[in-house]
């Protein structure tokens, strides 16, 4: 029981850090789009590789989180389950928004 609870807490911390890093990338791209008056994609050129590298490094954590939340958890704390699920959903929304801002 203690191992599951500690793994939930570690997963919460990792997802929080990933959300913070992706939020910085999202704000950077969002402010750049506002400066360009929403006319076309980003002008960051090779700068878009940084959000993509961060997203690629976060993919194994996302896959593990999905696997852990829906297949392994049986008797874990419901608060940590909901927290991890919300952090995962927010992270996936940030992934989509970053890629939308890069291309459109």
N, C-alpha and C positions, 0 to 999 in steps of 0.2 A: 504494500500500500504506500509506503514512503517513497519507493522508487518512482511510481507513477506520478505522485504529487510533485516530486522534485523535477521530474522530466517535464511536467506541465509548466512549472515555474520557469525552467530554462527556456522552453519553447516560447513562453510569453515574452521573456527578455529579448530573445533573438528576433522575434517578429516585431517587437517595438523598435529595435535598432534598425531593422530593414525598412520599416515604415518611415522612420525619421530620415534615413538616407534618401529614400525615394521621394519623400516630400520636398527635400531640398532640390532634387533634380526637377520635380514638377513645378516648383515655384520659379526656378531659373528659366525653364522653357515657357512658362506662362507669361512671365514678365517680358521675355524676348518677343513673344507673339503680340503682346499689347503694344510694344514699341514699333512693330511692323504693321500695325493696324489690321491684323487678321487677314492679310491679303493672300499669303501662300505659306508653304512650309517654313521650317526654320532656316536660319542663315548660319547656324553653328558649324556646319560642314562636318569636320572630324570630331567636333565636340559632342556630337550625339553618340559617339562610341562609349563615352563614360556611363550614361544611363543604361545603355545596352549591356555593358560589362557588369554593372551592378545587378541588372535584372538576370543575367545568365548565372551569376554567382548565387543569386537567391532562389533559383529554380529548384535545386535539390532540397532546400529547406521547405519550399512550398509543397513539393511532392511528399516529403516526409510528414509535414503537418496534415495534409489531406489523409494520408494513410493512417497516421496516428489518431486523428480525430474520429474517423469513421469506421476503423476496423479494429483498433487495439483497445481503445478506451472502453472500459466496462463499468467500473465503480469509482471513477475519479470525481473530483470536486466539480460541481456544476458551474460554479462561478468562474473557475479557470477554463472550463470547457467553452463557456459562452464568450469569455474574453479572448481566447485563442481563435475562436470562430470569427468573431468580429474583426480582430486584427488581420486575419487571413483575407476576409472579404475586402477590407479597406486596402490591403496591399494589392490585391488583384485589380481593384478599381484604379489604383494609382498606376499600375502597369499599363492598363488600357489607355488612360488619359495621357501618359507620357508618350506612348506611341502615336496616339491621335495628334498630339501637338507637334510631333516630329514630322509627320507626313502631310497634315492638312493645314 
